[in-house]
C-alpha cells in the first residue's frame, strides 16, 4: 500500500516499442522519449566485445573488419535475434532516457514487440522480452502484444503475475 501511494511521485513508467528497424523508449509520466535505429556496433578484440556505437551512430556503413554490426531485433522467425546485443541496446536507451540520479527507483516497463513474426510469438520469445526489461532495471515488467498503447493505457496497465 505504501509503495502505491508513493508511485505517482517517484516511479517511472516506461513503454518500450520494438521493431526490427527502430526502438522507442518512452517515459509516459513525463512524456519524454528516446528513439534510435535498432542497430549496435561492437568492437571485437579477441574474445572481448565492447560497444562502439548504438543507433544512428552505428548505422554508418564504413566500419572496419574488427567491428561487427548487429540488428538485435531483425530476424524473419523471431523478435530477438541476439539477446546480448538487445540487452546492451535497451540498457543504453533506458539509461539515456532516465539519466540516473542518486535516488531513482527502478521503473516499471511495458515492452511491446511490433514485428510481424510468422505464426505469432512463442512463450520463449515473450519470456526473453520480459527478461530484457528486467535486465534494464525494471521492478515490474510485462510484454504487451496488440494495439499500440496510449500513455494512459501504460499508466493503468495491470501487470501479470507469474
C-alpha positions in Angstrom: 0.0 0.0 0.0 2.8 2.4 0.9 4.5 1.8 -2.4 1.3 2.6 -4.3 1.0 5.9 -2.5 4.5 7.0 -3.5 4.2 5.6 -7.1 2.9 8.9 -8.6 5.8 10.9 -7.2 8.8 8.6 -7.8 8.4 5.7 -10.2 8.9 5.9 -13.9 6.6 4.0 -16.2 8.4 3.1 -19.4 6.8 1.9 -22.7 9.3 0.3 -25.0 8.3 -0.4 -28.6 10.5 -2.8 -30.5 10.6 -3.3 -34.2 13.4 -4.7 -36.4 14.3 -1.2 -37.5 13.6 1.1 -34.6 13.4 1.1 -30.8 11.3 3.8 -28.9 11.6 4.1 -25.1 9.0 6.5 -23.6 8.6 7.7 -20.1 4.8 8.1 -20.2 4.5 10.1 -17.0 7.0 12.8 -18.0 6.1 12.4 -21.7 9.7 12.2 -22.9 11.2 9.6 -25.2 14.3 8.4 -27.0 14.1 6.8 -30.3 17.0 5.1 -32.1 17.6 2.8 -35.0 17.7 -0.8 -33.8 21.4 -1.4 -34.5 24.5 -1.8 -32.4 28.2 -2.0 -33.4 30.6 -3.9 -31.3 34.4 -3.7 -31.4 35.8 -7.3 -31.4 39.2 -7.8 -29.8 39.9 -11.5 -29.4 37.0 -12.8 -27.3 36.3 -9.3 -25.9 33.4 -7.3 -27.3 32.8 -3.7 -26.4 30.1 -1.3 -27.6 31.4 1.0 -30.3 28.1 2.6 -31.4 24.4 2.5 -31.0 21.5 3.6 -33.2 22.2 6.3 -35.9 25.8 6.4 -34.7 26.2 2.7 -35.6 24.4 2.8 -38.8 27.3 4.2 -40.9 28.5 1.6 -43.4 32.2 2.5 -43.1 33.3 0.3 -40.2 36.4 -1.8 -40.3 36.8 -5.6 -40.1 37.3 -5.6 -36.3 33.8 -4.3 -35.9 30.5 -6.3 -36.1 27.2 -4.6 -36.8 24.1 -6.3 -35.2 20.4 -5.7 -35.6 19.2 -7.5 -32.5 15.5 -7.4 -33.4 15.8 -8.3 -37.1 15.2 -12.0 -37.7 12.5 -13.5 -40.0 11.3 -16.0 -37.4 11.9 -14.4 -34.1 11.7 -10.9 -32.4 15.1 -11.3 -30.7 18.0 -12.4 -32.9 20.8 -11.6 -30.5 19.9 -11.4 -26.8 23.2 -9.9 -25.6 23.2 -7.1 -28.2 19.5 -6.4 -27.5 20.3 -6.1 -23.8 23.1 -3.7 -24.4 20.9 -1.6 -26.7 18.0 -1.4 -24.4 20.1 -0.6 -21.3 21.7 2.2 -23.2 18.4 3.7 -24.2 16.8 3.4 -20.8 19.8 5.0 -19.1 19.8 7.8 -21.7 16.1 8.4 -21.0 16.3 8.3 -17.2 19.7 9.9 -16.6 20.1 8.2 -13.3 20.4 10.4 -10.3 21.5 9.4 -6.8 17.9 8.4 -6.0 15.8 7.0 -8.8 13.6 3.9 -8.1 13.5 1.2 -10.8 10.9 1.8 -13.5 8.0 -0.4 -14.4 8.3 -1.4 -18.1 5.8 -2.5 -20.6 7.6 -3.9 -23.6 5.7 -4.1 -26.9 7.1 -6.0 -29.9 5.9 -4.6 -33.2 7.4 -7.1 -35.6 5.3 -9.4 -37.7 6.6 -12.8 -36.8 5.3 -15.8 -38.7 2.9 -17.8 -36.5 3.0 -15.3 -33.7 5.3 -15.1 -30.7 6.3 -18.2 -28.8 6.4 -18.3 -25.0 10.2 -18.4 -25.2 10.2 -15.1 -27.1 7.8 -13.4 -24.7 9.9 -14.6 -21.8 13.1 -13.3 -23.5 11.4 -9.9 -23.9 10.3 -9.8 -20.3 13.9 -10.7 -19.3 15.2 -7.9 -21.4 13.0 -5.5 -19.5 14.2 -6.9 -16.1 17.9 -6.5 -17.1 17.2 -2.9 -17.9 16.4 -2.5 -14.2 12.6 -2.9 -14.2 11.0 -3.7 -10.9 7.8 -4.8 -12.8 8.0 -5.9 -16.4 5.3 -7.1 -18.8 5.1 -7.8 -22.5 2.2 -6.4 -24.4 1.1 -7.9 -27.8 -1.7 -6.0 -29.5 -2.5 -2.4 -30.5 -0.2 0.5 -29.6 -0.9 1.8 -26.1 -1.5 5.4 -25.1 0.3 6.9 -22.1 -2.9 6.5 -20.0 -3.0 2.8 -21.0 0.5 2.3 -19.8 -0.1 4.1 -16.5 -3.1 1.9 -15.8 -1.6 -1.3 -17.1 -2.2 -4.3 -14.9 1.0 -6.3 -14.7 0.6 -10.1 -15.0 1.7 -12.2 -12.0 4.0 -15.1 -12.9 
